[in-house]
Amino acid sequence: MTVTLYYAPTACSLVPYVTLTEAKADFAVQPVNMGKRENMAPEYLALNPEHKVPTLVVDGRALTQNVAIQQWIARTYPQAKLLPSDPWEELKAISILAWCASGIHPHLTRHFAPQRFCDAPGSEDATRRIARDNLFENFAIAEPMLAGRDWFFDHFTAADAHFFWCFRRATQFNLDLSQFKNSTLHFERMKQRASVQKVLAYEAEVLAAFAKAA
């Protein structure tokens, strides 16, 4: 089986990089330079017409969207226990993945690129303010979920990887996240995992290579 992850620095393609690493999967990584719009190239659109990352290509077949990709990884590498074994808890973990993807991620994008959502002159600050308020509302939901525990469930799962990316992306926008103490502890705990350290080191390498090629 050949597995290739199409990955862009700082993007949510970090999530499957972490979980594939946790699963000890044999996979290749193909960097995508979004700044040069490589995601809009015909070759990439043939794999993923959504022109997003991540894209996971398995034996020539492409799978998109983190919620689906995480379930494929968990099913293919069950020994990694990337989803809880109890059926109800597994569904709750998938619910968290969907929440990260559809409930948190869009507000991160609105903060990063407000012009994509409102092109009225001078609207950027208002768009970012609304995005920040929605982010804070979601992080407040996570606080009791992480109270007194290391992970969302009784061991590390894909839900932790996805939430880590969401919180990390928020830290890159100079937001005051100090009120979210449990989420911050989770974030710091995640940074100690070998899989996370590996992807962050790789991210730095890719960013340096992109800068050199600019």
Steps between C-alpha positions, in 0.01 A plus 500: 500500500632844405380799699575862413391800703470833320598753763531878536680673790280641780190346336282228650694239303705494821226281648545189281877544510476463879262204495683315223819544702326379816385194303857434382368501145733488202404815310650761272436872526450731204526869598252736336600867472168678548675837468588408141150356450628151434166385637336652192725320251318259267697205637390573854140578405484159334567349841300747706258731318431667836855645463566453872737303719526238628461251221590141577578281200488125567604271217404770251164586657453842657315568825426854620370663819654433840193332651509229232879475491519450876248217485698331223820526702331367814348204315819418311723516807275382786798425723557877532160545670444833328130476577345358818405131485159551661247569218335793678832656594620449142202699373573773755857519370375530142266773623802690638680458167197644319476784751865590444452490123169683471454681831848639569703493178279745305551770764876451479480557125286811550764639732784414263332620179199721581485629142384158383179542700421870465637732232342819634768767548623518859322181607813303594510600866131428554531160330798412716320615816201278425732210417686550828176501700390178334839340560484593867150355528624170360812489716278562802305187404824300502602617848273268704564217254871515590463581870709268718608277213787471256294422189141520380465128573692260723792495255630706210276491191465675168269748672797630699706545183227699327426723798872560544520635146200730561646642820847531349363693203326738740832564680643622168254792488625682811177429689490503879414136576602510866145447623496153343719331755404137431535545125840662553615209716379259231688702239824487700451129567453433130824682418687240705384210284764367261254504209432870550867586537567312175238689300604838643861432402384398153285812475804717571695318227223548245452868586876555461499323164202705380671823609820404321310424180304828512 
